[in-house]
């Protein structure tokens, strides 16, 4: 069984106003077992926080950087840490 982790990712590119957060949530729900959120940042990036098994978080990260996403992804920066909990499902903020 994979350890539980927290993934925080910042996605750069044309990712606001194109349905990117909605698709991120749908993908997280399709992967299953993830909780967290996707939210727009003032500088045009989208921040994604996901908690769950490391392999499931990695699948989401792979999709963020290489998947068939809405808009255009120019790059993704991520950090891994211990899960904090407190999320009921995966939401759009």
Buried (B, 14 or more C-beta within 10 A) or exposed (E): EEEBBBBBBBBBBEBBEBEBBEBBBEBBEEBEBBBBBBBBEEEEBBBBBBBBBEEBBBBBBEBBBEBEBBBEBEEBEBEEEEBEEEBEEBBEE
